[in-house]
Structure formats: structure tokens, C-alpha cells
Amino acid sequence: MPPRTDRRPPRRPAQHREAPAAPATPSATPPGAQVAGLQLVELDPKTILWDEHRIISRYNADASQGLRQSMADDGQQDPIVVYKVGDTWRGAGGQHRCLAAIENGAPTITAVVRQGSEEDVRRANYVTGLHQEKADPLSVAETLWHDYNTMGIDLGTI
């Protein structure tokens, strides 16, 4: 019988290759810079107003303590989101980080600024709050009930 010719050739031993150089780490974006049309600013966390009736994450004392400690040790990793409405800063995302900054005595917190109205702040809260799996169900119910009774907003509008 003739030898088979459909076999693969034997594998060669692996050769050592140098790992490619890591890409340069991008420099931090300075406050006040425009990134993708959004502005980054440093704000006093005590000046940011948060709606009393808003969808929030489930409270977890251990995670909250961990966040405070992480921010104390490593600084703020992600900016919060605020809207400039008139002369006020309205918080739309990152309330736990803002509270941790206040509790840690941080003089400023980095925020992404969006321009908009009170309605835009509410809409941003609905979008982020209703789409995160860790939303507190009681805060969802209270917020929707409040907005339905005071503003006439219903699930069809949302």
C-alpha cells in the first residue's frame, strides 16, 4: 500500500517570541476638557442637588463602605453625571460616589456635564435606573408613583 499523503506535517516546537510592547497609557483628561462633546469639571460635591424621588441602586452597607474606602485609597475612578439646569448642578448618575466623596471630605468630584432641563434629568434617571439590574425596586415604585401623581408621567410616557 502506498504511503498516505493527506497527513499534516509534524508540528514544530514552539519558539519563544517577544511580547508586543504595551500601548502607551493615555494621559488623564484635565478638568474642563471637552471629550466627545461632553465637558469634564471639578465640582464641590456638596453643591450637587439630587432629586428626592429618583431611582437608586439597592443599598448595600458593605459595598458603600468599600466604595468610600476605595475612593479614599485610589481616588475617584469614574466621573459622575450632572446636568447644568439654570444656575444649579443636578445629579443624574453617581449619587453613591458623590456621597462617598462628601463623607471622605473630598473638596471636589469629577463630573461629566450635560446641558438640559429638569425633564432631561428625570429622563436620564429613568433610563439608567430602569435598565440596571441592581435598581432598588422600592425606589422604582416610589419614583413612578410620585411622578405619576405630581407630573402626570405614566409608563407610556417613560
N, C-alpha and C positions, 0 to 999 in steps of 0.2 A: 504494500500500500504506500502511495506517495505521501511525503510529509505534508501536514496541514499548513496552509499559508494565510489563513484568516485569523491567526492569533496575534495579539498585540505584542510588541516587543517588550522585553523585561523593563521594569521601572528602574530608573537611575536613582542612586541615593540622593536624598535631599541635600542641597547645597545651602550654606549659610548666606543669607542676604542681609544687607544693612537695612534697617527700618527707615522709611522715609522721614525726613525732618518734619517735626510738628509745625503746623502753621503758626505764624506769629499771633499772639493773643491780642485781640483788638483792645485799644485803649478805652478806658471808661468814657462815656459820653458826659461832657461837662453840663452842669445845670444851665438851663436857658437855651440849650441847643435844640434845633428842630430835627426830629427823627421821623421820617415817613409822614411829614405834615403835622406831627404832634410835638408839643413843646414840653420839655422836662424842666421842672422848677423845684427849688427847695422851699418848703413851707413850714411854718410853725405848726406842729400837729394839733395844737390847741385851738387854732383858728378855723379848722375844717368842721363844717356842720354836717351831721349825719341825720337823715330822717328818722324820726322815732318809729314810724311804721315802715319797715323795709325787710326784705327777705335776707336772712343771715344764715351763716353756716351753723351746724349743730355745735353747741358749746361743749368743749372737752377741756377740763381743767388741766390735765397733764399736757395736752397739746398747746394750750395757751401759755403755760409755764415754759414749755420747750421753745415756743416762738420768742417769748421775752428773753430767754437765756441766749438763744441763737442770735437775736438782734444785738444783744449786749456784747457777745463774743465776736461775731463776724460782721456786724453791721447789717444794714438793710440790703436784701438781695434783689427784690423786685419792687418797682415803684407802685404806689397806689394810684388810683384813677380819681381825678376830681374834675368837676365842671366849674367854670367861671360863670356864675349867674349874677349879673349885676355887679355889686361890689363884694360878693361873698364867694367863698370856696365851698362847694357842695360835694361831699364824698359820694362816690359811686361804686368803688371797689377797693377793698383793703382795710376795712374798718378794724379788724383784729390787729393788723400791723400798725395802724395808727395808734390804737390803744396801747400796744406794747411799747411804742416809741414814747408815748406820754408817761407810762409807768416807769420806763427806764430813764426818764429825764432828758431825752434827746431834744436838742433845741430845734432841729429841723427833720423833715422827712422828704424823700424824693417822690415827686408826683408827676404823672402824665396829665397834662391839661387838655381838656376838650371844651369847646365853646358850645353853649346850648342853653336851654330853658329848664324850668322845673320839670316839665314834661319829659325832656330828654334824660334827666337824672332818674326819673321814675322808670322810664323805658329801659335804661341801662340796668337798673336793679332787677327788673323783671327778666331781662334776657340772661344776665349772669346767674341770678338766683334760681330761676326755674330750670336751668339747664345743668346745674351742678348736682351731682348725686348726694352731696353732703349737706344740702339745704335743710334747714330745720323746718319740719312740717308745720309746726305751730306758727312760726313766723310767716310761712307762706299763707296759711289760713287767715291769720290776723291782718296781714297786709292786704290781701284781696278783699276781705270783709270791710276793712277801713276804706279802701279806695272805691269800692262799690257804693258804700253808704255816703261818702263825702264828696266824691267826684263823679259818680255815675259810671265808673270804669267797670266793665264786666269782662268775662273771659273771652268773649268775641272780640272785644277791642284789643285785648292783650295779644 
